[in-house]
């Protein structure tokens, strides 16, 4: 039996990104890097080369050339590397915790010269401190000491396996602080899943917020465009401007709307996907309240969800404006077509009248030409018939009277034949 070429690759993909196994106390350093422009189409070989540089410093074997993930030892630590659609993430896991919580020197585990050469910019970085749960009072004191009280979110997660806390603020060292207080009976795999989900919540939250920046950037443009579109539709109703000029203005507005959609469609779509991942990861934590603090979900409802609604509103507004411009364009093109049809009918009527006039003029000219030709033909005939008239003793006037009718009839017949041949 022949296997599909991708059978094993597809099956292995489901097991490619395992959760880390962590024992408390421990810590995790998380770093997400994004290319500043068109990150989805970036050169991923640069990402892998940067990973190889870090691995080579510790003599660690390389992953496959086309790898999108890596998990393995890095000196005394464990490194997890993942390549996503728009960013790459590095997570370094270490046993034990520093005496000084969330010390700035913790990120020195990543070489400074290596950090300086990252192929992109930092999207987010976080320090996750994992301790054994001692008591509710101990947790409450540390939460107050480590985090900004008015922003902190704290909850019991995964069936009371641990208490997690974070204020999602960037501290003086440039990192997000997160704490996990694991119950003594909580296993390493469960702790690893909690830490992994916290890092994913922070990353996807930050990536989602890029859509808010795009929405704010487009708001001014959309305001101006909407005013221009409304004025143009008013002009269409009042017929105060020629339809051709109005159509040209509408095409300019439509081009601007298409440009805004082209710039924002990927970002807005990605924002929706990241926001859904944030919600899914929070739901997977199965939170309950502790110490009267807001949960991660409540924090997101108050701070994160309004931002996502703003993005969604901007996306819908842009789509509605594009639809309005499209409908206005269809109506205006119909009006222009009707006006052009009326103009064409007037032109055809004018051409018909001109043709009739030309025909009458032609007939008049033809009649005059018969007279003129007949005049000269009669004179020639008189010269030719002169001897006959003399022999018959006829005067010149009598000869002219006899010659004129047949000559005129002959000339008219000749001109008529020529006219029929031409038509």
Number of C-alpha atoms within 10 A of each C-alpha: 3 4 7 8 8 9 9 10 11 11 10 11 9 9 9 14 15 14 18 20 14 22 22 23 18 18 26 26 21 26 22 25 20 24 20 14 10 10 15 14 10 18 11 20 12 13 21 24 13 16 19 16 13 17 19 12 12 12 12 14 11 14 16 10 9 9 14 17 18 19 19 15 16 18 12 10 13 16 21 20 22 18 18 15 12 17 23 24 22 21 21 22 23 18 16 14 18 14 7 8 16 23 12 14 9 17 21 9 11 14 11 10 8 13 14 10 10 16 20 19 14 17 18 22 23 26 24 28 24 26 22 19 18 12 10 11 10 10 22 14 10 13 21 12 11 17 20 15 13 10 15 21 26 30 25 22 23 19 10 15 20 24 26 28 27 25 22 20 16 13 15 9 12 12 21 21 21 29 26 29 22 27 18 14 9 16 15 15 15 19 25 19 19 26 25 19 19 24 27 19 21 21 22 20 22 19 23 27 19 16 28 22 13 16 23 13 12 18 14 11 13 19 11 10 18 20 11 15 20 13 12 20 19 12 15 19 10 9 11 10 13 11 18 14 10 20 22 12 15 21 15 11 20 21 14 16 22 14 11 16 18 11 13 20 13 13 22 23 15 18 24 17 14 22 21 14 17 25 18 13 20 19 14 14 22 14 21 17 15 17 12 9 19 19 23 26 21 14 18 18 14 10 11 18 16 13 19 21 13 15 26 19 13 22 19 12 15 22 15 12 18 21 14 17 23 15 12 18 19 13 14 19 15 12 16 17 13 12 14 12 12 12 12 12 12 12 12 12 12 12 12 12 12 12 12 12 12 12 12 12 12 12 12 12 12 16 13 12 15 20 15 13 15 21 15 12 18 20 14 12 16 20 12 11 15 16 12 13 15 12 8 9 10 13 12 15 10 11 18 15 12 12 17 18 12 13 18 19 12 15 18 18 13 12 15 14 11 10 11 8 7 7 5
